[in-house]
Amino acid sequence: MKALRLILLLAVAVTLCSCPGGRKRFRNLDDNIKPEQVNITRMDLMLMNINPAKSTAGLKKIAAEHPREFNLWANTLGYDSTITNYLYQDWAVFLTDTLYKSTNGKVQEVIDDAADIENDISKAYARLHIFYPQIQVPDIFFFISGFNNSIIVGDNLIGVGVDRYLGSDYWVYGELANVYNYQLYGMRRECIAADVVSTTLFQNFPYNNNQVRLLDLMLYYGKMLYLLSVVFPDVKDNEIIEYTPQQWRWCIDNERAAWGALLDNKALFTTDGFIQKQYLFDAPFTDPISPDSPGRMGTWFGYRIINSYMENNTDVTMQELMADNDAQSILQKSGYNP
């Protein structure tokens, strides 16, 4: 009986941890990479360490030393150059607020040292450059968002709102009106590196297909997840799509029935934006499939199809995959049939 239990546990572990066959093709990329230089600007620490009584001087100092980062952050908060004086005043209030003081302390506890995050991002960009050497490594900075923004983007600049990466169990998130339970698994420190690189992928590979059917969108998002999984080879598949292990397990166990429901609903080739959102957008569950399902199952199917396609078509390069907009051909050649 103990032996049977061990076999079952190992089977679950393999399902959750192992890479699909298509992803395994690129497991040896590290033999050919030279890590890129990545130095994260810790503007978050600069902001929270300002003396509230001297907030104007403190913010002006940051603005002088890091103008691009400061301006992107200030504009995101709603303070353009004409009303910066209000930001100076409001930041002094922010620094003395009990909740934000507590959260700033949590940031320093959770992300005291970002060296491992820098290393993960550095290696991911190095792997990406094997396929696309022309893609620029952006400047990256951390900031305090007031719980409003996980990622902000400027010209070759990515900002990370670290107060939205303090752990899915951080009690404050449960009190916020703009944070939902289905988002919490993506609000962990471990998600920062992949979220940064994912942002770069979407910047460099915008949707450019003349067809806008659900299948086209599913495979577009599936390609993005697949490329992300290749440049983060040690990240589990459920982590790539930011599903909990239990959500991933549900998808695997119910894959055939869920795919059948999608086909029965005649949704695969729909151009109805509302229906597409039901399958692709973040939500508590994928409504047309099951109230027990996780959200974004259309994206999950896209990821599964692309993995199957790359596993069964070993002559297809990464560049050819990303450039191919013939979704029906990809689906057919993938052999995907749960």
C-alpha positions as CSV (number, residue, x, y, z in Angstrom):
1,M,0.0,0.0,0.0
2,K,2.9,2.4,0.9
3,A,4.5,1.5,-2.5
4,L,1.3,2.4,-4.4
5,R,1.0,5.7,-2.5
6,L,4.6,6.5,-3.4
7,I,3.9,5.8,-7.1
8,L,0.9,8.0,-7.1
9,L,2.8,10.9,-5.4
10,L,5.6,10.6,-7.9
11,A,3.1,10.7,-10.8
12,V,1.6,13.9,-9.4
13,A,5.0,15.4,-9.0
14,V,6.0,14.5,-12.6
15,T,2.8,16.1,-13.9
16,L,3.3,19.3,-12.0
17,C,7.1,19.7,-12.4
18,S,8.2,18.2,-15.6
19,C,8.4,20.2,-18.8
20,P,6.2,19.2,-21.8
21,G,8.2,17.5,-24.6
22,G,8.2,20.6,-26.8
23,R,9.8,22.6,-24.1
24,K,12.6,20.0,-23.5
25,R,14.0,20.7,-26.9
26,F,15.7,23.8,-25.5
27,R,16.9,22.5,-22.1
28,N,20.6,22.9,-23.0
29,L,20.5,26.6,-23.9
30,D,22.8,27.5,-20.9
31,D,25.7,25.8,-22.7
32,N,25.7,28.8,-25.1
33,I,24.8,31.8,-23.0
34,K,26.7,34.7,-21.5
35,P,24.6,36.3,-18.8
36,E,23.5,39.9,-19.6
37,Q,24.3,42.7,-17.2
38,V,21.2,43.5,-15.1
39,N,21.3,46.0,-12.3
40,I,18.0,46.8,-10.7
41,T,17.6,50.4,-9.5
42,R,16.1,50.2,-6.0
43,M,14.1,53.3,-6.2
44,D,11.6,51.7,-3.8
45,L,14.2,51.8,-1.0
46,M,15.1,55.4,-1.9
47,L,11.4,56.4,-1.7
48,M,10.6,54.7,1.6
49,N,13.7,56.0,3.3
50,I,12.9,59.7,2.7
51,N,12.5,61.7,5.9
52,P,8.8,62.8,5.8
53,A,9.8,66.2,7.1
54,K,12.1,66.6,4.1
55,S,10.0,64.9,1.4
56,T,10.5,67.6,-1.1
57,A,14.3,67.5,-1.0
58,G,14.3,63.7,-0.9
59,L,12.1,63.4,-4.0
60,K,14.0,66.1,-5.9
61,K,17.2,64.2,-5.2
62,I,15.8,61.0,-6.6
63,A,14.4,62.9,-9.6
64,A,17.8,64.4,-10.3
65,E,19.7,61.1,-10.0
66,H,17.1,58.9,-11.8
67,P,15.0,61.2,-14.0
68,R,13.6,58.5,-16.3
69,E,12.5,56.2,-13.5
70,F,11.1,59.1,-11.4
71,N,9.1,60.7,-14.2
72,L,7.6,57.3,-15.2
73,W,6.7,56.6,-11.6
74,A,5.2,60.1,-11.0
75,N,3.2,60.1,-14.2
76,T,1.8,56.6,-13.3
77,L,0.7,58.0,-10.0
78,G,-1.0,60.9,-11.9
79,Y,1.5,63.6,-11.2
80,D,2.8,65.2,-14.4
81,S,5.4,68.0,-14.4
82,T,2.7,70.7,-13.8
83,I,1.6,69.3,-10.4
84,T,4.8,67.8,-9.0
85,N,4.5,70.1,-5.9
86,Y,1.4,68.1,-4.9
87,L,3.4,64.9,-5.1
88,Y,6.0,66.3,-2.6
89,Q,3.2,67.0,-0.1
90,D,1.3,63.8,-0.7
91,W,4.5,61.7,-0.3
92,A,5.1,63.1,3.2
93,V,1.6,61.9,4.2
94,F,2.1,58.5,2.6
95,L,5.3,57.9,4.5
96,T,3.6,58.5,7.8
97,D,0.5,56.4,7.1
98,T,0.4,53.4,9.4
99,L,-0.6,50.9,6.7
100,Y,2.0,52.0,4.2
101,K,4.7,52.2,6.9
102,S,3.9,48.6,7.7
103,T,4.0,47.6,4.0
104,N,7.2,49.4,3.4
105,G,8.7,47.3,6.2
106,K,7.3,44.2,4.6
107,V,9.0,45.2,1.3
108,Q,12.3,45.4,3.0
109,E,11.7,42.0,4.6
110,V,10.6,40.2,1.5
111,I,12.9,41.9,-1.0
112,D,15.9,42.9,1.1
113,D,18.3,41.6,-1.5
114,A,17.3,41.4,-5.2
115,A,20.5,39.7,-6.4
116,D,18.8,36.4,-7.1
117,I,16.1,38.3,-9.1
118,E,18.8,40.1,-11.1
119,N,20.5,36.8,-11.8
120,D,17.3,35.1,-13.0
121,I,16.4,38.0,-15.3
122,S,20.0,38.2,-16.6
123,K,20.0,34.5,-17.6
124,A,16.5,34.8,-19.1
125,Y,17.6,37.6,-21.4
126,A,20.8,35.8,-22.3
127,R,18.7,32.8,-23.4
128,L,16.3,35.0,-25.3
129,H,19.3,36.5,-27.2
130,I,20.1,33.1,-28.6
131,F,16.9,33.5,-30.7
132,Y,16.6,37.3,-30.8
133,P,19.9,39.0,-30.2
134,Q,18.5,42.3,-31.4
135,I,16.1,42.6,-28.4
136,Q,17.3,45.2,-25.9
137,V,17.7,44.5,-22.2
138,P,15.6,47.2,-20.6
139,D,16.6,49.3,-17.6
140,I,14.7,47.9,-14.6
141,F,13.7,49.6,-11.4
142,F,11.6,48.9,-8.3
143,F,9.1,51.4,-7.0
144,I,6.3,51.8,-4.5
145,S,2.9,51.8,-6.2
146,G,0.5,52.2,-3.4
147,F,-0.8,48.8,-4.4
148,N,-1.9,50.0,-7.8
149,N,0.6,48.8,-10.4
150,S,2.6,45.6,-10.7
151,I,4.5,46.6,-13.9
152,I,4.9,50.0,-15.6
153,V,6.6,50.5,-18.9
154,G,8.6,53.4,-20.5
155,D,11.1,53.7,-23.4
156,N,13.4,50.7,-22.8
157,L,12.4,51.0,-19.1
158,I,10.4,48.6,-16.9
159,G,9.3,49.4,-13.4
160,V,8.2,46.8,-10.8
161,G,5.7,47.8,-8.1
162,V,7.2,45.7,-5.3
163,D,4.3,46.3,-2.9
164,R,2.3,44.0,-5.2
165,Y,4.7,41.1,-4.9
166,L,4.7,40.5,-1.1
167,G,3.2,37.0,-1.2
168,S,-0.2,35.6,-1.9
169,D,-0.9,35.4,1.8
170,Y,0.0,39.0,2.7
171,W,-3.0,40.1,4.7
172,V,-3.3,43.6,3.3
173,Y,-4.2,42.2,-0.2
174,G,-7.4,40.7,1.2
175,E,-8.5,44.2,2.4
176,L,-8.0,45.9,-1.0
177,A,-10.8,46.6,-3.4
178,N,-8.5,46.3,-6.5
179,V,-7.0,42.9,-5.6
180,Y,-9.0,39.7,-6.2
181,N,-8.4,36.2,-4.9
182,Y,-7.7,34.8,-8.3
183,Q,-4.8,37.3,-8.7
184,L,-3.0,36.4,-5.5
185,Y,-0.8,33.6,-6.8
186,G,0.8,36.0,-9.2
187,M,1.6,38.5,-6.4
188,R,4.6,36.6,-5.1
189,R,8.3,37.5,-5.1
190,E,9.0,34.5,-7.3
191,C,6.9,36.0,-10.1
192,I,8.9,39.2,-10.5
193,A,11.6,37.9,-12.9
194,A,9.1,36.2,-15.3
195,D,6.8,39.2,-15.2
196,V,9.6,41.5,-16.3
197,V,10.7,39.3,-19.2
198,S,7.1,38.6,-20.2
199,T,6.6,42.4,-20.5
200,T,9.6,42.5,-22.9
201,L,8.1,39.7,-24.9
202,F,4.8,41.4,-25.4
203,Q,6.6,44.7,-26.3
204,N,8.6,42.9,-29.0
205,F,5.9,40.5,-30.3
206,P,2.7,42.5,-30.5
207,Y,-0.3,40.7,-32.0
208,N,-0.1,41.2,-35.8
209,N,-2.5,38.6,-37.2
210,N,-5.2,39.8,-39.5
211,Q,-7.4,37.0,-38.1
212,V,-8.8,37.7,-34.7
213,R,-10.6,34.5,-33.9
214,L,-10.4,32.8,-30.5
215,L,-8.0,30.2,-31.8
216,D,-5.7,32.9,-33.2
217,L,-5.6,34.6,-29.8
218,M,-5.2,31.3,-27.9
219,L,-2.1,30.4,-29.9
220,Y,-0.7,33.9,-29.7
221,Y,-0.8,33.8,-25.9
222,G,0.3,30.2,-26.0
223,K,3.4,31.2,-28.0
224,M,4.3,33.9,-25.5
225,L,4.0,31.4,-22.6
226,Y,6.0,28.9,-24.5
227,L,8.9,31.3,-25.2
228,L,8.7,32.5,-21.6
229,S,9.0,28.9,-20.5
230,V,12.0,28.3,-22.7
231,V,13.9,31.3,-21.3
232,F,13.0,30.2,-17.7
233,P,13.7,26.4,-18.1
234,D,13.6,25.7,-14.3
235,V,10.2,27.4,-13.7
236,K,7.3,24.9,-13.5
237,D,4.6,25.1,-16.0
238,N,1.9,26.1,-13.6
239,E,4.2,29.0,-12.5
240,I,4.7,30.1,-16.1
241,I,0.9,30.7,-16.4
242,E,0.6,31.7,-12.7
243,Y,-1.8,28.9,-11.8
244,T,-1.6,27.2,-8.4
245,P,-0.6,23.6,-8.5
246,Q,-4.2,22.7,-7.7
247,Q,-5.5,24.7,-10.7
248,W,-2.9,23.1,-13.0
249,R,-3.9,19.7,-11.7
250,W,-7.6,20.5,-12.4
251,C,-6.8,21.4,-15.9
252,I,-4.9,18.2,-16.5
253,D,-7.6,16.0,-15.0
254,N,-10.4,17.7,-16.9
255,E,-8.5,18.5,-20.1
256,R,-10.6,16.3,-22.4
257,A,-14.0,17.4,-21.0
258,A,-12.9,21.1,-21.0
259,W,-11.7,20.9,-24.6
260,G,-14.9,19.2,-25.6
261,A,-16.9,21.9,-23.9
262,L,-15.0,24.6,-25.9
263,L,-15.7,22.7,-29.2
264,D,-19.3,22.1,-28.3
265,N,-19.8,25.8,-27.6
266,K,-18.5,26.4,-31.2
267,A,-16.2,29.0,-29.7
268,L,-12.9,28.1,-31.4
269,F,-13.4,30.3,-34.4
270,T,-15.6,33.0,-32.8
271,T,-14.7,36.6,-33.3
272,D,-17.1,37.7,-30.5
273,G,-15.0,39.8,-28.2
274,F,-17.1,39.1,-25.1
275,I,-16.8,35.3,-25.6
276,Q,-13.1,35.6,-26.2
277,K,-12.6,37.5,-22.9
278,Q,-14.4,34.7,-21.1
279,Y,-11.7,32.3,-22.3
280,L,-8.6,34.5,-22.2
281,F,-9.0,37.2,-19.5
282,D,-8.1,36.9,-15.8
283,A,-11.2,35.8,-13.8
284,P,-12.2,33.5,-10.9
285,F,-13.0,30.8,-13.5
286,T,-13.5,30.2,-17.2
287,D,-17.3,30.6,-17.3
288,P,-18.1,28.7,-20.5
289,I,-16.2,25.6,-19.2
290,S,-16.9,25.2,-15.5
291,P,-17.2,27.1,-12.2
292,D,-14.5,24.8,-10.9
293,S,-12.0,25.7,-13.6
294,P,-9.3,28.4,-13.3
295,G,-9.6,31.5,-15.4
296,R,-7.8,31.9,-18.7
297,M,-8.3,28.3,-19.8
298,G,-8.2,29.5,-23.4
299,T,-4.6,30.7,-22.8
300,W,-3.9,27.4,-21.1
301,F,-5.1,25.4,-24.1
302,G,-3.0,27.7,-26.3
303,Y,0.1,26.8,-24.3
304,R,-0.7,23.1,-24.5
305,I,-1.2,23.2,-28.2
306,I,2.0,25.1,-28.9
307,N,3.9,22.6,-26.7
308,S,2.4,19.7,-28.6
309,Y,3.2,21.4,-31.9
310,M,6.9,21.9,-31.0
311,E,7.2,18.4,-29.8
312,N,5.8,16.9,-33.0
313,N,7.5,19.3,-35.4
314,T,11.1,19.2,-34.3
315,D,12.3,20.9,-37.5
316,V,10.4,24.1,-36.6
317,T,12.7,26.8,-35.1
318,M,11.6,29.3,-32.4
319,Q,11.8,32.1,-34.9
320,E,9.5,30.2,-37.4
321,L,7.1,29.4,-34.6
322,M,6.8,33.0,-33.5
323,A,6.4,34.3,-37.1
324,D,3.7,31.7,-38.1
325,N,0.2,33.2,-38.0
326,D,-1.6,30.2,-39.5
327,A,-3.4,29.1,-36.4
328,Q,-5.4,26.3,-38.1
329,S,-2.2,24.8,-39.6
330,I,-0.5,24.9,-36.2
331,L,-3.5,23.2,-34.5
332,Q,-3.6,20.5,-37.2
333,K,0.1,19.8,-37.2
334,S,0.3,19.9,-33.4
335,G,-1.7,16.6,-33.1
336,Y,-3.3,18.0,-30.0
337,N,-6.2,15.7,-29.1
338,P,-6.8,15.4,-25.4
